[in-house]
Amino acid sequence: MEQKMFCYQCQETAGCRGCTQSGVCGKTPDVAAMQDLLVYVSRGICAVTTALRGEGRAVPAAINQLITLNLFATITNANFDKEAIVARIRATLDAKQELLSQLDHTADLPEAALWDGSGDWEQKAQTVGVLSTENEDIRSLRELITYGLKGLSAYSKHANALLEQDEELDAFLQRALAATLDDSLTVDDLVALTLETGKYGVTGMALLDKANTSAYGNPQVTRVNIGVGKNPGILVSGHDLRDLEMLLEQTQGTGVDVYTHSEMLPAHYYPAFQKYPNFVGNYGNAWWKQKEEFESFNGPILMTTNCIVPPKASYRDRLYTTGAAGYPGCRHIPGEIGQTKDFSAIIEQAKTCPAPTQIETGEIVGGFAHAQVLALADQVVDAVKSGAIKKFVVMAGCDGRARSRDYYTEFAKALPRDTVILTAGCAKYKYNKLPLGDIGGIPRVLDAGQCNDSYSLAVIALKLKEVFGLADINDLPIVYNIAWYEQKAVIVLLALLHLGVKNIHLGPTLPAFLSPNVAKVLVENFGIAGIGTVEDDLKLFFGENA
């Protein structure tokens, strides 16, 4: 069968090898081609910005933000709108031409930096995609770096939205992306760059943590309603807290309630959002269940970032996108960084809709980011010293559709009662509604927040290392059993490797983009492993008596 595309950046890629006819995510070959071309021109402009910095010239913040948003738009399930992606390619080519005119020397630039957009774009895309790198190991490392940078771009974009920037971080992201064009780099060079990407992953997570907590306060232990009210509502999904803030401000006094969905759940943990009387609760579960949950919600839905599932006709006219997100036929709400977006259209539509249909009742507890856990440090340390808590299990990451992910629910159920789960990301939906109880008042599921908040789990681990006077973070009573789906999980993994964490188990499958030789490097140097059965993994982590 003729290959129409090639993409293997997500965990659900076809056959754990690569999507070649259409994306499992719903991405069509023509959209895949334009995303490949957008990554290519982004690599090209990064070669130019890196050269400019080498000549001592400044790169405008708007260019940094353009590149960041380009990468974010190509994350899995973020943007299915071909025309929107084409517009970004054109904008990038125009910006690159302007930057090229400022360079003194262009002779050493790669072809991607000099391409002016001429010729057939569909044909061009066929020559610059993933498979254009013939050497399997070089290709694997280039894609591992690129996917890490895509995840890093998500952190940067959210921090930028709150007017926080880091020029060094932007410079690295662009230098690293440009380096994926450099045929002189060896496998060893690219392995080193991969680990450096993890270093800046920590920097990016810290930047976003600072941006979020400066704007909205430190997350605190919060009980979140999962039922519904009687008013019409707007459902907000994705990750962008600034978008949520603007929507909440504009819905005051309108009679319209606001609910979070999936990765937006942790917004309830921030003190600044708790002042809004119409911020009712969380509706539904992980992103992949949205077709049923968006239909029953009845009101309009705002997708602020990735995690779009191609919508059903029954609610497509209620689905809005903004920022890096996009879907053809759905209304897109514009607004650049620093601008106030106009959400009046979605608010007016909400007023005409019935209230959400209730799908569950009760509460879930979260808000255990690093500041809150460290405030409970004495209690946690005492529980560890007394033996009440024997071990922590980091089960952060992503949820997904594959039935194999039921492993994480069964694993959580089967954990010894003296074990506490540390989580962040939508992986929590596999177990955050289970009656797992507490240990001396400490919940057995400590939810730090979004996948973006995995930084908190690193801070907690480092603090425990300090408290217990350990020389090696791997001596802590912590095991890592992480679920991954898309590129933000990749940068979290690389960040953990940079921090020296070893023996991370990753599932439900290892990434298709890891060649056998690259996987061998990760196994031999960092102890990376996949998952087995629940029974076998419990014995591995907790011994034969588990």
Secondary structure, DSSP 8 states (H G I E B T S, - for coil): ------B--STT-GGGT-BSSS-TTS--HHHHHHHHHHHHHHHHHHHHHHHHHHTT----HHHHHHHHHHHHHTSTTTB--HHHHHHHHHHHHHHHHHHHTT-S--TT--HHHH--S-S-HHHHHHHHSGGG--SHHHHHHHHHHHHHHHHHHHHHHHHHHTT---HHHHHHHHHHHHHTT-TT--HHHHHHHHHHHHHHHHHHHHHHHHHHHHHH-----EEEE-S--SS-EEEEESS-HHHHHHHHHHHTTTT-EEEE-GGGGGGGGSGGGGG-TTEEEE-S-SGGGHHHHHHHH-S-EEE-SS------TTTGGGEEEETT-B-TTSEEE---TTS----HHHHHHHHTS--------SEEEE---HHHHHHTHHHHHHHHHHTS--EEEE--B---S-GGGHHHHHHHHHS-TTEEEEE-SGGGGGTTTS---EETTEESEEE--SGGGHHHHHHHHHHHHHHTT-S-GGGSSEEEEEE--SHHHHHHHHHHHHTT----EEESS--TTS-HHHHHHHHHHH--B----HHHHHHHHH-TT-
